[in-house]
Amino acid sequence: MGHLITVATCNLNQWALDFEGNTKRIIESIHKAKDAGASLRVGPELEICGYGCLDHLLEQDLYLHSLQCLETILRDQSCYDILLDVGMPILHRNVRYNCRVICFNGKILLIRPKLYLAGDGNYREQRFFTPWLRPQYCEDYYLPRMLWKLQGSNKVRIGDAVISTPDTTIGCETCEELFTPDPPHNHMSLNGVEVITNSSGSHFTLRKLNTRMQLITEATRKNGGIYIYANQQGCDGDRLYYDGCAMIICNGKLLAQGSQFSLTDVEVVSATVDLEEVRAYRCAPSRGLQAVQAPVYERIETPFELSSEEGDLDMNLVPSLEIEPRYHSPEEEIALCTGSYLWDYLRRCGAAGYLVPLSGGIDSCATATIVFSMCRLVIEACKAGNKQVIADVKRLAKFGEGEIPNTAEELCNQLFHTIYMGMSKQSSKETRQRARDLAEAIGAYHINLDIDEIYHAQRNLIVNTLDFEPKFKVEGGTIAENLTLQNIQAENKRSRMVTAYEFAQILPTTRKRPGGGSLLVLGSANVGVQSDEVDMGMTYDELTTFGRLRKVDKLGPYGFQRLVHEWGPNRPRVGDDATPVYTPKQVAEKVKRFFHYYAINRHKMTTITPSLHCSPDDNRFDLRPFLYPPFFQSIGFKCIDQDLAKMESKQKGSTGEDTVD
C-alpha cells in the first residue's frame, strides 16, 4: 500500500453568474492539478455560480444552471482519474444548501452541505441557505433527471459524511466552519479522517490572512492531518475582494501557499505528503482516549486510491518541505488589493478606463496612486506571460494598436485620466502644480482647466434678474448675501462632479481612441438617465409584472418562461382583462431587454438616501451584484432561445403561423 499522496488546491477568479466562464476555470484548474500529479483537487466555495451571487441564490434558475455546469464537468473525461471537491448550491427537499460535491470519474460520491453558515460582517448566508443542523447524519438525495444516466442511479447520499479510499479517509469543511469554536475538523480527525478540505469564499480585510493561517496551523498542530484550503480570488461583481491564498498544511507545517493578490484567473498549488507522518503524529495516548469516544461518520467508499505503490518507488516523488508563510505589510495589502480589484472591475465592465478629478490634496492623490498600482500589477503580469491579462490589455489599451505597453506609466497614459478643475483666482498655484506633477509622475493623461464661467454664470443670475450684486461679508455684504455666495461656491462642487462626468464621456473620443468608449469616474457613482417606456420597449405595467416575478416569485431570466403562458393568446380572459398578448418570441425579447436594462442600471440602486419606506422590502435589501456578465451571452438566455425554437417549431407544425402579429 502506497503512502505518498499529492494533493492540489486553487485560487479561482470566479464571477457571479458567469456559469460557463466559471466552469471553464474549474476545468482548467483540474487539468493543472492533474499535470502536477495530484490525485485530489479542491476548489473554492460556491465556485460554479460564484460566491457573490447574493439574492440570486434565491432564484430557481441558479440551481438549474449550477447542475447543468456540474453535468458538464462530470461528462468531461479530461477531468477523470482525480478526486474532485466542487462547490455549488443544492436544492434538497425544497431547502437551499451551500454544498460540496465530491466526484470521481463522472459520478457523484457525496453531497456535503455546510453545517454552520457565515452571518456576520459582509456575510448573509442565512438569508440564502439553511444550515445542515444534523452532524454525522446522512440521507438520500434524489438526482435531477439530467444526471440519472451519468450516475447510473437516481440518488446519492447527502449529509455530513466522509470519503473512504483504500489508503486514507477524506472529510470536508467549508469556510466559516473553520472559524467556529467547535469546528468539524476536530470530530473528523478523532474519527480517523486524515485529509480535510476547506473550500472558502473568504474576502479580504487587513491582516485576515494571519488569522486564517493561525487557525489552520493550530488545527493540524493539535489534531494532526493534512489540511487543504481553497479560496476565491478577485472581484466577482460586488464590493468585496476575495484574496485567495490557497494553502496546504500538514501537522502544523505549511507546505504550499498560493498568492494573496494576483491577476491570474486560475492558480493551482500542490504538495506531496506522507500519510505515515500523519499516523505517527497522532500516536499520543490522550488522543486515542478521545478518539474511541468520538462520533462516528458514515463512510462513502470508493476504490480510488490517492497514493500508489508505484509512487512510493518513484525517486522523483518526495514529500514537500516546510516553507515560511508569506505575509504582506498593511501598506502592501491596501495597494495590491485595490489595484487588483480595479483591474477586475475594468476588464469586466467594458469601460475604456478611469478618470479621477485631482484637487492637489491627499485624498485624490491616494486614489490616483491606487490606479497606478493597478497598472504596475498589469505590466508585471504581462511580463510574466499571463495570457488572460495580455488579452485584456490588448482589448483595453487600444492606442497601442495591439502593442503591449512596456511600462506602468505607458499603460497608465492609456487607461487613466486626471483632471484639475480650479478657479483662476481662488485656486492656489501649489495645488494646481501638485496635481500636474502627480499626473506626470504616474503617466496619467492630465487635463488642467478653470471653471470660473460656471461660478460667474450662477452669480450673474442674481445680478441680471434682480438687479442686485451680492457681496461677501468681508466686503460689507449682509449675512444673506454672504450665504448666497457661499451656496454658489458650494454649487461648484456639484459642477465639478458634472464636469468630471462630461469629460469622462468625451475624452476617449477626443483622444481618438479606437472604438471610443467612456471612462469610469472614481470616487462617485456613474449614474445615467433613467429610460422611459419607449426606450425600454416595455410598459410600466409589464415592468410591474417583471418585478413580481423577480422579487416575489424569485425567478431568474429562464424562469420568466411562465410569461409565455400568462401572456399567450390561449390564456382564458374574463371581462376587461388588460393582460397583454404576445408570441413566445415577443416574450423572449422583452425578458431579455428587461434583464439587459437591469444589469446596466443596477449600480444606481446601490446608494439610497435615508428615507421612510412603507413597502415590505425596500431597495436597500435588494442584495445582488452591480457588475454583471453580459446577459445576452448567458446560459439563461441560451436556454430561452432553445425553448423558443422548440415552441415555434411545434407551433408551425400545428398552425403554420403565429396567432399574434
Disulfide bonds with the S-S distance in Angstrom:
none
